[in-house]
Amino acid sequence: MCNYVKEAKDLGVPYIYDPSQQTLRLSKEDLLEGIDGAFMLTTNDYELHLIQEKTGLSQQDIQKLSQGILITHGHQGSLNLHRSRTL
């Protein structure tokens, strides 16, 4: 997963970062590297909380690193946050 992030950045290819079940095993540095510059971070509400705990960043801070965040909330739907607007 970390290699794909590096490859996309090296090639200038927009990417969607979805650490999913790997969130627990990824380091703070790995998570920050994946989020920083991503076209979008996709996560569920639980994993977003883990990311916040591991990185020490707020949701707003995370939003500043990527262009957007897609947060799923199970049967309650999802929230799509973009730098310029909430969808």
C-alpha positions as CSV (number, residue, x, y, z in Angstrom):
1,M,0.0,0.0,0.0
2,C,2.8,2.4,0.9
3,N,4.6,1.6,-2.4
4,Y,1.4,2.5,-4.4
5,V,1.2,5.9,-2.7
6,K,4.9,6.6,-3.5
7,E,4.4,5.5,-7.1
8,A,1.3,7.6,-7.6
9,K,3.1,10.7,-6.1
10,D,6.2,10.1,-8.2
11,L,4.2,9.9,-11.3
12,G,1.9,12.7,-10.4
13,V,-1.2,10.5,-10.6
14,P,-4.2,11.4,-8.5
15,Y,-5.1,8.6,-6.0
16,I,-7.7,7.7,-3.5
17,Y,-6.3,6.6,-0.2
18,D,-8.2,3.9,1.6
19,P,-6.2,2.3,4.4
20,S,-9.3,0.2,5.5
21,Q,-8.4,-2.7,7.8
22,Q,-4.7,-1.8,7.5
23,T,-5.2,1.4,9.6
24,L,-4.3,-0.5,12.8
25,R,-1.0,-1.8,11.5
26,L,0.1,1.4,9.6
27,S,2.4,3.8,11.4
28,K,1.6,7.5,12.0
29,E,4.1,8.3,9.3
30,D,2.6,5.8,6.8
31,L,-0.9,7.2,7.3
32,L,0.3,10.8,7.0
33,E,2.2,10.0,3.8
34,G,-0.9,8.4,2.3
35,I,-3.3,11.1,3.3
36,D,-1.0,14.0,2.3
37,G,-1.8,14.9,-1.3
38,A,-4.5,12.3,-1.8
39,F,-7.4,13.2,-4.1
40,M,-9.6,11.6,-1.4
41,L,-9.3,9.7,1.8
42,T,-12.1,7.0,2.1
43,T,-12.8,5.6,5.5
44,N,-15.6,4.7,7.8
45,D,-16.3,6.6,11.0
46,Y,-14.5,4.1,13.2
47,E,-11.3,4.0,11.1
48,L,-11.3,7.9,10.9
49,H,-11.3,7.9,14.7
50,L,-8.3,5.5,14.6
51,I,-6.5,7.7,12.1
52,Q,-7.1,10.8,14.3
53,E,-5.8,9.0,17.3
54,K,-2.7,7.7,15.5
55,T,-1.8,11.0,13.8
56,G,-3.0,13.4,16.4
57,L,-4.9,15.3,13.8
58,S,-8.4,16.6,13.8
59,Q,-10.8,15.9,11.0
60,Q,-10.3,19.4,9.8
61,D,-6.5,19.0,9.8
62,I,-6.9,15.8,7.8
63,Q,-9.1,17.6,5.3
64,K,-6.4,20.1,4.7
65,L,-4.0,17.4,3.7
66,S,-6.2,15.8,1.1
67,Q,-8.7,17.2,-1.3
68,G,-11.6,15.4,0.3
69,I,-12.8,12.7,2.7
70,L,-15.5,10.2,2.2
71,I,-16.7,8.9,5.5
72,T,-19.2,5.9,5.5
73,H,-21.6,5.5,8.4
74,G,-23.0,2.0,7.7
75,H,-26.8,2.0,7.2
76,Q,-26.9,5.7,8.0
77,G,-25.2,6.6,4.7
78,S,-22.0,8.5,4.1
79,L,-20.6,12.0,4.2
80,N,-18.5,13.4,1.4
81,L,-16.4,16.3,2.5
82,H,-14.5,18.3,-0.1
83,R,-12.2,21.3,0.5
84,S,-14.6,23.7,-1.1
85,R,-17.9,22.1,0.0
86,T,-19.8,19.2,1.7
87,L,-21.6,16.9,-0.6
